[in-house]
């Protein structure tokens, strides 16, 4: 039987790995130590081990999930019906818009990408697989699909200011969600990442609530293309996916 010390060390490593995976950008030792309550020395030792095992990458003293770690998520996602159904519509959406496209769902109080098509992303584009409810188009589209009780629960999560455009006040966010329900589409105007815009369409079936989204550099994904053209293509992709899942599009269509 393993000792309590060994089990505790495993729990700490997994906690640190989850923080790295959930961070929308590379994260440093100090930030992880603050979130876990562990010393910076302890965090550094665990990160070094995770790095040696290939689960995290290190860049300028900060850490991010490695390709190996993300591959496990892709393998798990590929087993789901949603992942299989989404692949073709999302790849086509990315091809038609020449941008990053994907589908995300609400899972255990988080926004989690199920499928992400990055074939048209340049190397510097922040195509991380973690999005925040309050400042990503996908997150806001998902919030707009929730019941009042579900929304109240999800809004209990602290809202950090990612950029100068991030909405953090609950009253402002609820007003934004009302606008999303009225127009049937959610926009992120440099709210989670500087210089990045995204647009999303919420989808709901009996088993999942999620959103299909397109993201791109703000200087390219802007104006009428951002406000009208891409949303039109997005709606077509949503309807294609819902058809694949044998679901009926919402009444807002």
C-alpha positions in Angstrom: 0.0 0.0 0.0 1.3 3.4 -0.9 2.1 5.8 2.0 0.1 8.9 2.8 3.1 10.9 1.8 3.2 9.4 -1.7 -0.5 9.9 -2.1 -0.2 13.5 -0.9 2.6 14.2 -3.4 0.5 12.8 -6.2 -2.5 15.0 -5.2 -0.2 18.1 -5.2 1.2 17.2 -8.6 -2.3 16.7 -10.1 -3.5 20.0 -8.5 -0.6 21.9 -10.1 -1.1 20.2 -13.4 -4.8 21.2 -13.4 -3.9 24.8 -12.7 -1.4 24.8 -15.6 -4.0 23.2 -17.9 -6.7 25.7 -16.8 -4.6 28.8 -17.2 -5.5 30.7 -20.4 -1.8 31.6 -20.7 1.6 30.3 -19.5 1.7 30.5 -15.7 4.6 31.0 -13.3 5.6 29.4 -10.1 4.6 32.4 -7.9 1.0 32.4 -9.3 0.7 28.6 -8.8 2.0 28.9 -5.2 -0.5 31.6 -4.4 -3.4 29.4 -5.8 -2.3 26.3 -4.0 -0.9 27.6 -0.7 2.3 25.6 -1.4 5.8 27.1 -1.1 7.5 28.2 -4.3 10.2 25.6 -3.7 7.6 22.8 -3.5 5.8 24.0 -6.7 9.1 24.2 -8.5 10.0 20.6 -7.6 6.6 19.3 -8.8 6.8 21.3 -12.0 10.3 20.0 -12.7 9.1 16.5 -12.4 6.1 17.1 -14.6 8.4 18.8 -17.2 10.8 15.8 -17.1 7.8 13.4 -17.7 6.7 15.5 -20.6 3.4 16.8 -19.2 4.2 20.5 -19.2 6.4 22.7 -21.3 8.6 25.6 -19.9 9.0 28.9 -21.6 10.7 32.0 -20.0 10.1 30.6 -16.5 6.4 30.0 -17.2 4.6 26.7 -17.8 1.9 25.5 -20.2 0.4 22.1 -21.0 2.6 20.0 -23.3 1.5 18.4 -26.6 1.6 15.1 -24.8 -0.8 16.3 -22.1 -3.2 17.8 -24.6 -3.1 14.6 -26.6 -4.7 12.7 -23.7 -7.5 15.2 -23.8 -7.9 14.8 -27.5 -8.0 11.0 -27.1 -10.7 11.3 -24.4 -12.7 13.8 -26.5 -12.5 11.7 -29.6 -14.5 9.0 -27.8 -17.5 11.3 -27.4 -20.3 11.5 -29.9 -20.1 15.3 -29.8 -16.4 15.2 -30.8 -17.1 12.9 -33.7 -20.1 14.9 -34.9 -18.3 18.2 -34.6 -15.1 17.4 -36.5 -16.4 17.9 -40.1 -18.5 21.0 -39.4 -15.8 22.7 -37.4 -13.1 21.9 -39.9 -15.3 23.3 -42.7 -16.0 26.4 -40.6 -12.3 27.0 -40.1 -11.7 26.5 -43.8 -14.5 28.9 -44.9 -13.5 31.7 -42.4 -9.7 31.1 -42.6 -9.7 31.4 -38.8 -9.5 29.3 -35.7 -12.8 27.4 -35.1 -14.0 25.1 -32.4 -16.7 23.9 -30.1 -16.7 24.2 -26.4 -19.0 22.9 -23.7 -19.8 23.6 -20.1 -18.4 20.8 -17.9 -18.1 20.9 -14.2 -18.4 24.7 -14.0 -15.7 25.2 -16.7 -15.6 26.0 -20.4 -13.8 23.1 -22.1 -13.0 22.7 -25.8 -14.2 19.5 -27.3 -12.8 20.1 -30.7 -10.5 22.8 -32.0 -9.4 23.4 -35.6 -6.2 25.5 -35.8 -5.0 24.7 -39.3 -5.3 28.4 -40.2 -3.8 29.9 -37.0 -0.4 31.5 -37.2 2.2 30.3 -34.6 1.7 33.4 -32.4 -2.1 33.1 -32.1 -3.3 32.2 -28.5 -5.3 29.1 -29.4 -5.4 27.8 -25.9 -8.0 25.2 -25.0 -9.2 27.1 -21.9 -11.8 29.8 -22.1 -13.5 31.9 -19.4 -17.2 32.2 -19.1 -17.3 36.0 -18.7 -14.9 37.2 -21.3 -14.9 34.6 -24.2 -17.5 34.5 -26.9 -18.0 30.8 -26.3 -18.3 31.2 -22.6 -20.9 34.0 -22.8 -22.9 32.0 -25.4 -22.9 29.1 -23.0 -24.0 31.3 -20.1 -26.9 32.7 -22.3 -28.2 29.1 -22.8 -28.4 28.4 -19.0 -31.5 28.4 -16.8 -31.6 31.1 -14.2 -30.6 28.7 -11.4 -27.7 27.3 -13.4 -26.6 30.9 -14.4 -26.6 32.0 -10.8 -24.4 29.1 -9.8 -21.9 29.7 -12.7 -21.7 33.5 -11.9 -20.5 32.7 -8.4 -17.1 32.2 -9.9 -14.8 35.2 -9.5 -14.4 37.2 -12.7 -10.8 38.4 -13.4 -10.0 41.4 -15.6 -8.1 39.9 -18.5 -7.9 43.1 -20.6 -9.2 46.6 -20.4 -12.3 45.4 -22.3 -13.2 42.6 -19.9 -16.7 42.7 -18.3 -16.4 41.9 -14.6 -19.5 43.5 -13.0 -22.3 41.0 -12.7 -25.0 43.6 -13.7 -23.1 44.4 -16.9 -22.5 40.8 -17.7 -26.2 39.9 -17.3 -27.1 42.8 -19.6 -24.7 41.4 -22.1 -26.3 38.0 -21.9 -29.7 39.5 -22.5 -28.3 41.1 -25.7 -26.9 37.7 -26.7 -30.2 36.1 -26.3 -31.9 38.8 -28.4 -29.5 38.7 -31.3 -28.6 35.0 -31.1 -24.8 35.5 -31.2 -22.1 36.3 -28.7 -19.1 38.5 -29.3 -15.7 38.8 -27.6 -14.0 42.0 -28.5 -10.5 41.6 -27.1 -12.0 40.7 -23.8 -9.9 37.6 -22.9 -6.8 38.2 -25.1 -5.5 41.4 -26.4 -5.8 41.8 -30.2 -8.1 38.8 -30.5 -11.8 38.9 -31.4 -14.2 35.9 -31.4 -17.8 35.2 -32.1 -19.9 32.2 -30.9 -23.3 30.6 -31.3 -24.7 28.7 -28.4 -26.2 25.2 -28.9 -28.2 23.0 -26.6 -29.2 19.4 -26.7 -30.7 17.1 -24.1 -27.2 16.1 -23.0 -25.0 19.1 -23.5 -24.8 22.8 -23.5 -22.1 24.4 -25.6 -21.1 26.9 -28.3 -19.4 26.9 -31.7 -17.0 29.7 -32.1 -14.6 31.4 -34.5 -11.5 33.4 -33.3 -9.0 35.6 -35.1 -6.8 38.6 -34.9 -8.9 41.7 -34.2 -7.5 43.7 -37.1 -8.7 40.9 -39.5 -11.8 39.7 -37.8 -13.6 43.0 -37.6 -16.3 45.3 -39.1 -19.0 43.7 -41.2 -17.0 40.5 -41.5 -17.0 40.1 -37.7 -20.6 41.4 -37.1 -22.4 39.8 -40.0 -20.5 37.5 -42.4 -18.8 35.2 -40.0 -21.9 34.8 -37.8 -23.9 33.7 -40.9 -21.4 31.0 -41.6 -21.3 30.1 -37.9 -25.1 29.6 -37.8 -24.9 27.2 -40.8 -22.2 25.2 -39.0 -24.4 25.1 -35.9 -27.4 23.8 -37.8 -25.2 21.2 -39.5 -23.9 20.0 -36.2 -27.3 19.9 -34.6 -28.6 17.9 -37.5 -25.7 15.5 -37.0 -26.8 15.1 -33.4 -30.4 14.7 -34.4 -31.3 17.8 -32.4 -33.6 20.6 -33.4 -32.1 24.2 -33.6 -33.4 26.6 -31.0 -36.4 28.9 -31.7 -34.1 31.9 -32.1 -33.0 30.6 -35.5 
